[in-house]
């Protein structure tokens, strides 16, 4: 496991710890917004723990101008295979 992967997993663990602290501080459940925030932090933390180094790559792809390239290649191959069958 690389240092970068450990850093992303550590960040995920930190988010889960913060979510647990938020839920402990709001033990009565009086604030629904804090419960939702804790849930979102746990989900984000789990994604970072399990996906690790794939998260920054996915974010870079989504911000790039080539984010639709894979779908375009798939569509083109599908249309070429339909043209060959005719």
N, C-alpha and C positions, 0 to 999 in steps of 0.2 A: 504494500500500500504506500503510495507516495505521500509526501508532505502536503501537497495540495488537496489530495483526497481526504487526508486526516483533518485538514483545516475546514473543509466543507462539512464533514461529519461532526466536527466539534461545534461548528456554528449551529447545526441542527439540534445537537444535544443542548446547547445553550438556549435555543428557542423553546425547547420543551421545558427546561427548568424555569424559564421566565413565565411560561404559561401556568406551570404548577404554582408558582408564587402568586400569580394573579388570582388563581382560583382559591388559594388559601386565604388571601387577604379579603376576598369577597365570599367568605364561607356561607353567609346567609343566602346568597344568590339574589340579592336585592337589585342588582344592576344587570339587566339582561345583556347590555352592551359589553360588559367585561367578560361575561361567559362566552359570548360570540368571539371576542378578541382572543381569549384563551384557546378556544377551539381552532381558530385560524392559525395561531402560533404553533399548536401541536401538529396540525396538518403540514404546515410549511417545514417544521422541524423533521417530521418523518420523511418527507420528500428529500430533504437534504441528507438525511442519514442513509437512506436506501439508494438514492441515485448518485450521491457524491459528486464526482467530477463531471457527470453528464449535464448537470444543471447549467453551468456557465456556457457550455457548448450550445445547449438548446437556446439559451438567452441570446447568444451571439447570432445564431441562425435566424431567430425571430426578428432581430433588429436589422439584419442585412437585407440588401435588395434582392438576394437570391433565395429568399425563404420559400418561394413557390416553385423552385426549380425541380424538386423531386416529383411534385404533382404534374408539372408540365412534361417531364420525361415519361411518366407513366401514361398520361393521356396520349402522347404522340405514339408510343409503342402500341397502345390499344387501337388507335385509329389505323396504324399501319397493318396490324394483324387482321383487321376487318377488311381493309382494301385487298389484302392478299387472298382472302377467301372468296372474293367475287370473281 
